[in-house]
Amino acid sequence: MKIIERSELTNAKNIESSQITGFKSKGGIKRIFHATRYSIQGLLAGWKYEAAFRQEVSLGTILMISSIWLAPSLLFAVLMNASILFVWCAELFNSAIEAVADAVSIEHHALLGRAKDLGSAGILISILIVILVWSGAIYDRFFTVLSG
C-alpha cells in the first residue's frame, strides 16, 4: 500500500482514507470491537490523567441520580442526563486537544494556545447548557406546582 505524502493531499480530492494511512481499518464487526476497546481506553485515560474529568464525572453522577427525583417528566430526565453527558464529551475533546498541543510543543505558541482556549470555551458552553436545562427542570418541578 502506498502512503500518500502530505504535499500530495492538497491536490487529492477523491482519495479514500485507507490510501492516506495504513492505520485505517477495513470495517466489519472486528472494527466495532476495536473501536469499543479504543473508546474504553480513552475513558480510562481521561479518568487517570484529567482531574477535571474526574470531578465532572463525580458531580455528574450525583446529579444524574438526583434527576430521578428532580425531573418533572421523562423528557426532562433525558435532557438533564444528556446535558451531563455533553459536559463529559466536551471535557474529553478538550483533553484530546491539550494532549495533541502538548505533544507538538510544550513551548508557548499562539495557535496552540488558541486551540486550548477554544476547547476550554467549549466546556464552558456545555456547563452553561447544564445550568439552563437543570434550572428549567427545577423550575418546572417546584415552581409551576406552586403557581398552578
Buried (B, 14 or more C-beta within 10 A) or exposed (E): EEEEEEEEEEEEEEEEEEBBEEEEEEEEEEEEEEEEEEEEEEBEBBEEEBEBBBEBBEEBEEBBEEBEEBBBEEEBBEBBBEBBEBBBEBBBBBBBBBEEBEEEEEEEEEEBEEBBEEBBEBBEEBBEBBEEBBEBBBEBBEEEEEEE
